[in-house]
């Protein structure tokens, strides 16, 4: 990465962090783009070099996590059953959320309660499902075009994840999201 690219990434990271903090603690609807730019010490114009809208701040943060999913599944031990590998892969999200639980819980709440954000989140999830289905099919030595199992397993895994996330949003950040995820996976994939 060149020096200019590193500087650009640093500005993007600082802008993202400042914007996410404001969105989490001030509220999605209550936060303006001008406030996000000011919190990061940049101009409104600079904000728009990195993001097209305030929704994009949250969606891009989720996308960064989403890009880690395929890699996360690819490095899971080959001996893990598909459901276990998927649950451990989805911990990319839950582990990140636990780094800053209150902020993450507020952002999750904004995402699931704001129709535009929820739609964008679900749109991204379609891409993640496709990627994970292909990776899981490789792990299972099958063709996802003819074998429905990888796609169904991934769909059920995301249903379990979304259920855990919704319950976590309802119960608050002191609830153990990983425990909820484990409970949902145990229900979805009984042994």
N, C-alpha and C positions, 0 to 999 in steps of 0.2 A: 504494500500500500504506500502510495506517495505521501509526502508531507501534507499536501493540499487535501488528499482524501482522508487522512487521519484527522486533520482539523475539522473537516466537514462532519465526520462521524462524531467527533467530540461535541460539536455544537448541537448536532441532532440528539445525542444522548442527553445533554444538559437540558435542552428544550423539552424533550420527552419527559424527563424526570420532573421538571418544574410544572409542566402542564398536567401530568398525572396526579401530582400532589394536590394541585388546585382543584382539579375535577373531583378527586376523592373527597376532599374535606369541605369544599365550598358547594359542590353539587354540579351536575352536568349542565342543567338549564341555566343556572346562576352564573356560570363561568363564561367569560367572553374571550375571544381570541386575543384582544388587546391585553387583557390581564395575564394570559398565558405567556405572551411575548415579553411583557414587562417582568414577569417573575423569572424568566430566563435571561433577562438583560439583553434582549434582541428586539429588533423592530418588527412591526406587523408584516412588513414585506419579507423579512427573513423567515418569519413563521411560514409564510406561504411558499417559500422555496423548499421547505421540508414536508409540509402537510397541506392538503387541499381544504381541510375543514377540521373542526375540533373533534368530530367523530373519528377522523383518521388517526388521531393521537392514540386512542384506545385500540382501534382495530390494528394499527401497525404494531403496537406492543404485543397484541395477541398473535399477530402474524409472525413476529420474531420467535415467539414460543412455539408456534405451529411448525416452523421450519426445523425446529429441534426434534419434533416427534419422529419423523422418519429415521433420522440418525439414531435416536434413542431406541427405536424398535430394532434397528439393524444390529445394534451392539448387545442386545439382550442375549443371554446364554441360549444356545440352540436346544438345550434340554428343557427349557421352560415350556409348559403348555401354553397354547395361544392366549387364553384368557389371562393368565398370570403375566405373560409378556406385555399384553396390552395394558393391564392395570399398572404395571411398573413404568411403562412408557408414558401413560397419562400423568404420572407423578411429576413430569416436567412442569405441568401447570401447578399442581398442588404444592410442590416444593418451592416454586417461585412465589406463590401466594404466601407461604409461611415466612418468607424473608421479611415481609411487612404486612402482617395479617389484617390490621385495621384498615390500612389504605387499600389493600387488595379486596377486602370484603366490600368496602364502599364502591370500588370500581366495578366489582362483579354485580353489585346491586344496581348500579347505574346501567350496566350493560343489559341485564335481564329485564329492567323495568322501563327502559327507553326504547320504544318501538323501532326507531331508526338504527340504534346500536344493536339491538337483538337481531334485526334482519341482517345486518352486516356480519355479526358474529356467526350466525347460522350459514351465511354465504361462505365465509372462510372455512367453516367446519366441513362443508362439502368437499373442498379441496383437500383438507387434511384426511378425510375419510378415503378419498381416492388414492392418495399417496400411501396411507397405511394399509389399505387393502392390497395394493401391489406388493408392498414389503412383506405383509403377512403371507400372501400367496407364495412368495419366494421361500419364506421360512417353511411353509407347509409343502413345498415342492408340488404345487398345483397351478393350474391356469385359471386366473380369476374370470376369464371370459366364459369358461365352461363349468366352473365349480363355484357355487354360491357361498360356500362356507366362509371364505375370508371376508367377503363383504358383509355378511350377516354378523359375524363375530365382531367386526369393527363397529357396525351400527349399534349393536347391543352394548358394546363397551362405551360408546359415546352417550348412549341413553343412560347408562349407569353413572357416567361422569356428570352429565347434565342434572340428573336427579340429585346427586350429592351436592353439586354446586348450588342448586336452588334451595336445598335444605340448609346449607351453610349460610346462604344469604338471609334466610328467614331466622335462623337461630343466633347469628352473630359471630364475630371473629374469634371468640373464645372457644367455640366448638372446634373439635379436631376434624379438619377437612379430610385428612387421610383416613381417619377412622370411618367417616361417612362413606368415603369412596370404597373402602374395604367392605363395608356392610352392603352397599349397593351391588358390588361385584359378586359377593356371596349370594345375594338374592338372584342376580341375573345369570350367574354361572354356578348353580349348585353342584356340589361334588357328590 
